[in-house]
Amino acid sequence: AVAGVAAMFGLAVNSGFSYVGHIFYTNVRPYIKAGKPLPALIMNVRAVQWYPLQRQFRHQISMTLGALHSAGGNRVRITPEAADLAYSLSLSAAPHTPAVKMSRIVYLMRSNRVEEKRPEAEQLLEDMRTRAALQGWTWIAEANMAAQNQDIKRFVGAVNAGRQVKPEDAFQSLELEKLADMLKEYKQ
């Protein structure tokens, strides 16, 4: 009888934490869509704090941090420790998800940590080429990495592969066009 009461109490507490975590999490995507990534990140972190067992809360956190990094440009400084923790949390929830890996690649490039994390960045790109070859961001990241390395052959291959992929949105289409223009300039 005591064990049953304890189990019921434990389930009630667990359900309460889950409920509060979901209340915070339901605000993440609306804030991102509204162009407000800082409140989205705060809500995502609070959701993880309240209920770290929920996979989707952890899965989303590196992408939410990436949205803040993208929107803030040079005005936002994310410490390496915070970025590494967010990525680690997301990996614990979704280790093979292309979106998690892409958010990490983009962060490494934008934060100028590619040299420091070269083996990791190359492995992430290898995974993306293998598992997400039909996503334009894979080839945009590959071309940018090649440009940073001044690897013309790799750059040409990435741009050509990117041309074969249907862009997911206007921003991705613009990025692919910029890379194609860079390739045209190089060939001239």
LINSULRA-V556161 format. One record per residue. N is the residue number from 1. SS is DSSP state (H for helix, E for strand, - for the rest). BURIAL is 1 if it has 16 or more other ideal C-beta (glycine too) atoms within 10 Angstrom, else 0. D_LAST is the distance of its C-alpha to the last C-alpha in Angstrom with 2 decimals. Layout:
n ss burial d_last
N SS BURIAL D_LAST
N SS BURIAL D_LAST
//
This chain:
n ss burial d_last
1 - 0 82.21
2 H 0 80.78
3 H 0 77.73
4 H 0 77.20
5 H 0 77.42
6 H 0 75.02
7 H 0 72.54
8 H 0 72.83
9 H 0 72.36
10 H 0 69.27
11 H 0 67.78
12 H 0 68.53
13 H 0 66.90
14 H 0 63.83
15 H 0 63.59
16 H 0 63.89
17 H 1 61.04
18 H 1 58.88
19 H 0 59.78
20 H 0 58.90
21 H 1 55.57
22 H 0 54.71
23 H 0 55.67
24 H 1 53.09
25 H 1 50.44
26 - 0 50.75
27 - 1 49.30
28 H 1 46.08
29 H 0 43.94
30 H 0 45.27
31 H 1 44.39
32 H 1 40.84
33 H 0 40.42
34 - 0 41.88
35 - 0 39.26
36 - 1 41.94
37 H 1 40.88
38 H 0 43.37
39 H 0 46.45
40 H 1 44.92
41 H 1 44.63
42 H 1 48.18
43 H 1 49.50
44 H 1 47.68
45 H 1 49.06
46 H 1 52.52
47 H 1 52.41
48 H 1 51.63
49 H 0 54.36
50 H 1 56.92
51 - 1 56.13
52 - 0 53.88
53 - 0 54.90
54 - 1 52.91
55 H 0 49.72
56 H 0 47.76
57 H 1 48.42
58 H 1 46.96
59 H 1 44.10
60 H 1 42.89
61 H 1 43.17
62 H 1 39.84
63 H 1 38.04
64 H 1 40.17
65 H 1 39.35
66 H 1 35.64
67 H 1 36.10
68 H 1 37.72
69 H 1 35.00
70 H 0 32.29
71 H 0 34.32
72 H 0 35.42
73 H 0 32.17
74 H 0 33.05
75 H 0 36.57
76 - 0 37.61
77 - 0 38.28
78 - 1 39.22
79 - 0 40.91
80 H 0 39.75
81 H 0 43.26
82 H 0 43.22
83 H 1 39.88
84 H 1 41.07
85 H 0 44.37
86 H 1 42.83
87 H 1 40.63
88 H 0 43.68
89 H 1 45.74
90 H 1 43.18
91 H 1 42.85
92 H 0 46.65
93 H 1 46.59
94 - 1 43.54
95 - 0 42.11
96 - 0 39.87
97 - 1 38.61
98 H 1 34.82
99 H 1 35.19
100 H 1 37.05
101 H 1 34.51
102 H 1 31.59
103 H 1 33.46
104 H 1 33.88
105 H 1 30.22
106 H 1 29.23
107 H 1 32.05
108 H 1 31.10
109 H 0 27.53
110 H 1 28.70
111 - 1 31.56
112 - 0 29.62
113 - 1 31.96
114 - 1 29.44
115 - 0 30.06
116 - 0 33.79
117 - 1 33.70
118 H 0 30.95
119 H 0 33.11
120 H 0 34.14
121 H 1 30.64
122 H 0 29.39
123 H 0 32.52
124 H 1 32.06
125 H 1 28.53
126 H 0 29.92
127 H 1 32.67
128 H 1 30.35
129 H 1 28.19
130 H 0 31.52
131 H 0 33.52
132 - 1 31.15
133 - 0 28.22
134 - 0 28.59
135 - 1 28.24
136 H 1 24.97
137 H 1 25.92
138 H 1 25.93
139 H 1 22.22
140 H 1 21.48
141 H 1 23.61
142 H 1 22.15
143 H 1 18.54
144 H 1 19.93
145 H 1 21.90
146 H 1 19.01
147 H 1 17.04
148 H 0 20.31
149 H 0 20.62
150 - 0 17.08
151 - 0 17.28
152 H 0 13.81
153 H 0 15.58
154 H 1 17.96
155 H 1 15.48
156 H 0 13.66
157 H 1 17.23
158 H 1 18.49
159 H 1 15.95
160 H 0 16.55
161 H 1 20.25
162 H 1 20.25
163 H 0 18.94
164 - 0 22.04
165 - 1 24.43
166 - 0 26.12
167 - 1 25.85
168 - 0 29.30
169 - 0 29.03
170 H 0 27.02
171 H 0 26.10
172 H 1 24.75
173 H 0 22.80
174 H 0 21.25
175 H 1 20.40
176 H 1 18.75
177 H 0 16.70
178 H 0 15.60
179 H 1 14.53
180 H 0 12.63
181 H 0 10.81
182 H 0 10.13
183 H 1 8.80
184 H 0 6.43
185 H 0 5.30
186 H 0 5.49
187 H 0 3.83
188 - 0 0.00
//
